Amino acid sequence: MQKNNPLHGVTLEMMIIELEAHFGWESLYNLLPVNCFSNNPSMQSCLKFFRKTPWARAKLETIYLNTFSYS
C-alpha cells in the first residue's frame, strides 16, 4: 500500500521539472553536485543519470520532499 508514501504518484521527471523550476540548474548543482546539473543540463541526461544511480536519486528525492513538503 502506497498511502503513506509521500512520493506516491510523483515521477522522476515531475521531480526534476519542479526542482529545476524552483531552483534552476545552477542551484540544483549546488545542492547535489552531479554533472547532469552542470554540464549542458537537459531532462534526458538527468533522467538517464538518476535512473542508473540509486544514491543520487535518493538524495534528489530528499531535496524534493524537503522543498515541497505538503503535509
ChimeraX attribute file (.defattr): number of C-alpha atoms within 10 A of each C-alpha:
attribute: neighborCount
match mode: 1-to-1
recipient: residues
	/A:1	5
	/A:2	8
	/A:3	7
	/A:4	7
	/A:5	8
	/A:6	12
	/A:7	14
	/A:8	10
	/A:9	9
	/A:10	10
	/A:11	10
	/A:12	16
	/A:13	14
	/A:14	11
	/A:15	18
	/A:16	21
	/A:17	13
	/A:18	14
	/A:19	19
	/A:20	16
	/A:21	10
	/A:22	13
	/A:23	14
	/A:24	13
	/A:25	20
	/A:26	14
	/A:27	15
	/A:28	19
	/A:29	17
	/A:30	12
	/A:31	13
	/A:32	14
	/A:33	13
	/A:34	15
	/A:35	13
	/A:36	19
	/A:37	21
	/A:38	15
	/A:39	11
	/A:40	9
	/A:41	14
	/A:42	13
	/A:43	14
	/A:44	10
	/A:45	14
	/A:46	18
	/A:47	16
	/A:48	11
	/A:49	16
	/A:50	20
	/A:51	11
	/A:52	11
	/A:53	11
	/A:54	11
	/A:55	9
	/A:56	16
	/A:57	16
	/A:58	12
	/A:59	14
	/A:60	20
	/A:61	16
	/A:62	12
	/A:63	16
	/A:64	16
	/A:65	14
	/A:66	10
	/A:67	13
	/A:68	13
	/A:69	8
	/A:70	7
	/A:71	4
